[in-house]
């Protein structure tokens, strides 16, 4: 039985395992299988988590649909590139970070967001991390922005 679903039946647990086996037949999904969660409820499969590409998302859905006993698939997988775009748009749209945005590089790997580059202040660095963390699908933010040390002006 699934630990998070009190309505789960032994059939659902078996269906989850069978769908997981179907996903494992695809190399790109098998390599990163721990980033994909599978839940079953009365024949409906919910796949969630993060994948690297739109193609991986589509393959996962088709693989789940191919399993005997699956009546429907809810594909809630998030594509890393979509998260990168959403974070970049949020940073450029926020008045606190839009001036510093060109110095911020955004990368996402399986829902883990990386902020790199330079930020003009500790405050902007902190806010950028908060903004990135509020994007749906981001599981963690590694805020690696560097704030240059202030240099003293000679008198």
C-alpha positions in Angstrom: 0.0 0.0 0.0 1.0 3.6 -0.6 2.0 5.2 2.7 0.4 8.6 1.8 -3.0 7.3 0.5 -5.3 5.7 3.0 -7.7 4.7 0.2 -4.9 2.7 -1.5 -5.5 -1.0 -2.2 -3.2 -3.9 -2.9 -4.2 -3.5 -6.6 -3.1 0.2 -6.5 0.3 -0.8 -4.9 0.8 -3.4 -7.6 -0.2 -0.9 -10.3 2.3 1.6 -9.0 5.1 -1.0 -9.2 4.1 -2.0 -12.7 4.1 1.6 -13.9 7.5 2.1 -12.2 8.7 -0.9 -14.2 7.3 0.6 -17.4 9.1 3.9 -16.7 12.4 2.0 -16.0 12.4 0.6 -19.6 13.3 4.1 -20.8 17.0 5.0 -20.2 16.4 8.7 -19.6 13.7 8.0 -17.1 15.5 5.1 -15.4 18.7 7.1 -14.8 16.8 9.7 -12.8 13.9 7.5 -11.5 14.1 8.9 -8.0 12.9 12.3 -9.3 9.6 10.8 -10.4 6.9 9.8 -8.0 4.1 7.4 -9.0 0.8 7.1 -7.1 -2.3 5.0 -8.0 -5.9 5.3 -6.9 -8.6 3.1 -8.4 -6.7 2.8 -11.7 -5.8 6.4 -12.1 -2.0 7.1 -12.0 -0.5 10.3 -10.9 3.1 10.9 -12.0 4.8 13.9 -10.4 8.3 15.2 -9.8 10.8 16.7 -12.2 12.2 15.7 -15.6 14.9 17.2 -17.8 12.9 17.6 -21.0 9.4 17.8 -22.5 10.2 14.6 -24.3 10.8 12.8 -21.0 7.5 14.1 -19.7 5.7 12.8 -22.7 7.5 9.5 -22.6 6.6 9.0 -18.9 2.9 9.6 -19.6 2.8 7.2 -22.6 4.7 4.6 -20.6 2.2 4.9 -17.7 -0.8 4.8 -20.2 0.6 1.6 -21.7 0.2 -0.4 -18.5 -2.7 -2.8 -18.3 -5.2 -1.7 -15.6 -4.4 2.0 -15.9 -7.6 3.9 -16.7 -6.2 7.5 -16.6 -2.9 9.3 -16.2 -2.5 12.7 -14.5 0.8 14.0 -15.6 2.1 16.5 -13.1 5.7 16.3 -14.1 7.6 19.6 -14.3 10.2 20.2 -16.9 13.4 21.8 -15.7 13.6 24.2 -18.6 10.1 25.5 -17.8 11.2 26.1 -14.2 14.3 28.0 -15.4 12.0 30.3 -17.5 9.5 30.8 -14.7 12.3 31.7 -12.2 13.9 34.1 -14.7 10.6 35.8 -15.5 9.8 36.2 -11.8 13.2 37.7 -11.1 13.0 40.1 -14.0 9.4 41.1 -13.1 10.0 41.8 -9.4 11.1 45.4 -8.8 13.5 44.3 -6.0 15.5 42.1 -8.4 14.9 43.3 -11.9 17.8 45.8 -11.9 20.2 43.1 -10.8 18.7 40.3 -12.9 21.2 40.4 -15.8 23.9 39.3 -13.4 21.9 36.3 -12.1 22.2 33.0 -14.0 19.4 30.5 -13.4 19.8 26.7 -13.8 17.5 23.9 -12.7 18.2 20.2 -12.4 15.3 17.9 -11.4 13.6 20.7 -9.6 16.7 21.9 -7.8 17.3 25.6 -8.7 20.8 27.1 -8.9 21.3 30.8 -8.8 24.8 31.8 -9.9 26.6 35.0 -10.9 26.8 38.3 -9.0 24.3 40.3 -6.9 24.9 43.9 -6.0 23.9 43.3 -2.3 23.2 40.7 0.3 19.6 41.8 0.3 19.2 41.2 -3.4 20.8 37.8 -3.1 18.4 36.9 -0.3 15.3 38.1 -2.2 16.4 36.3 -5.4 16.5 33.0 -3.4 13.1 33.7 -1.9 11.6 34.4 -5.3 13.0 31.3 -6.9 11.8 29.2 -3.9 8.2 30.3 -4.4 8.0 28.9 -8.0 5.8 25.8 -8.1 7.9 22.8 -8.8 11.1 24.1 -7.3 12.1 21.6 -4.6 15.2 23.5 -3.3 17.3 26.6 -4.1 21.0 26.6 -4.1 21.8 30.3 -3.9 25.4 30.6 -5.0 25.2 34.3 -5.9 28.3 36.3 -5.1 28.2 39.7 -3.5 31.4 41.6 -4.4 33.2 43.1 -1.4 32.9 46.8 -1.1 36.2 48.5 -1.8 37.2 51.6 0.2 37.5 54.8 -1.8 40.8 56.5 -1.3 40.4 60.0 0.2 
